[in-house]
Amino acid sequence: MKATIKFNLDDPDDRENYARVNAAQKMWNAIGDFKRILRSETKHGEDEARVKFFEEVREKFYECLNDNAVPDDYF
């Protein structure tokens, strides 16, 4: 099965959408990296205040994923 997405690069809106699609893999990787950083900081942190901070950030991160219907198990 194949899927083809076509963009009219003469149209500014289509050109912007084309740029987003081309950056999607990099964004996907960045989100996955950030997820791993948050997990590491909350699991292996030694400073209690720092761990609490990262737990709060991690909670907000997952809220953002959830609000945008992005399953967190994709990463």
C-alpha positions in Angstrom: 0.0 0.0 0.0 1.2 3.5 -0.9 0.1 6.9 0.1 1.0 10.0 -1.9 0.6 13.6 -0.6 0.8 16.4 -3.1 1.6 20.0 -2.4 1.3 23.0 -4.6 4.6 24.8 -3.7 3.4 28.0 -5.5 0.8 28.3 -2.7 2.2 29.7 0.5 -0.1 27.6 2.7 0.9 24.4 0.9 4.5 25.4 1.0 4.3 25.8 4.8 2.5 22.4 5.1 5.2 20.8 3.0 7.9 22.1 5.3 6.0 20.7 8.3 5.7 17.3 6.7 9.4 17.3 5.9 10.3 18.2 9.5 7.9 15.6 11.1 10.6 12.9 11.6 12.9 15.3 13.3 10.1 16.6 15.5 9.2 13.0 16.3 12.8 12.2 17.3 13.0 15.4 19.4 9.8 14.4 21.3 11.1 10.9 21.9 14.4 12.3 23.1 12.7 14.7 25.5 10.5 11.9 26.8 13.6 9.9 27.6 15.3 12.8 29.3 12.3 13.4 31.5 12.1 9.8 32.5 15.8 9.7 33.3 15.7 12.9 35.4 12.7 11.6 37.4 14.0 8.1 37.8 17.7 8.7 38.5 17.7 12.2 40.0 19.4 12.6 43.4 18.2 16.1 44.2 14.7 15.9 45.6 13.7 19.4 44.4 15.0 18.8 40.9 13.2 15.4 40.7 10.0 17.1 41.7 10.5 19.8 39.1 11.0 17.2 36.4 8.0 15.2 37.6 5.9 18.3 37.1 7.4 19.0 33.7 6.8 15.3 32.7 3.2 15.6 33.8 2.6 18.7 31.6 4.4 17.0 28.7 2.0 14.0 28.9 -0.9 16.4 29.2 0.2 18.1 25.9 0.5 14.8 24.2 -2.9 13.8 25.4 -4.5 17.1 24.5 -3.2 16.7 21.0 -4.3 13.0 20.7 -0.7 11.8 20.4 -0.3 8.4 22.0 2.6 8.4 24.4 3.6 4.9 23.5 4.5 5.9 20.0 8.0 7.0 21.2 
